[in-house]
Amino acid sequence: GKGKECEEIAGMTYIVNDKCIRCKYMDCVEVCPVDCFREGENMLVIDPDECISCNACVPMCPAEAIYMDEDVPADKQQWTELNAELARNWPMISRKKHSPKRGNRGILFKPVRI
């Protein structure tokens, strides 16, 4: 019924995929009203428990790495779970920092298990 649809909408979040690796422009961080971004060594992720699905970050990402979880392409589905997992251990970032050198996109990202 309608209750289930409302629940699903309330649970929507945005995720960052591998297009962010070695990119980290961080313009998205500046516009986020709830500080839901978490910073790893070479990319950012979104904490799904903090994200309010406001869409402010999406147009700010020149790498086009941010998607609403329901719109994630099939070959990027694993990033939905990875964002939630990594966000638990990575520190919050609420201000843009100096970006690392861009390039070296062939380097694979390997999440560290704690």
HELIX and SHEET records of a PDB file:
HELIX    1   1 LYS A    2  ALA A   10  1                                   9    
HELIX    2   2 ASP A   18  CYS A   20  5                                   3    
HELIX    3   3 ASP A   27  VAL A   31  1                                   5    
HELIX    4   4 VAL A   58  MET A   60  5                                   3    
HELIX    5   5 ASP A   69  ASP A   71  5                                   3    
HELIX    6   6 ALA A   74  LYS A   76  5                                   3    
HELIX    7   7 GLN A   78  ALA A   87  1                                  10    
SHEET    1   A 2 TYR A  14  VAL A  16  0                                        
SHEET    2   A 2 ILE A  66  MET A  68 -1                                        
SHEET    1   B 2 PHE A  37  GLU A  39  0                                        
SHEET    2   B 2 LEU A  44  ILE A  46 -1                                        
END                                                                             
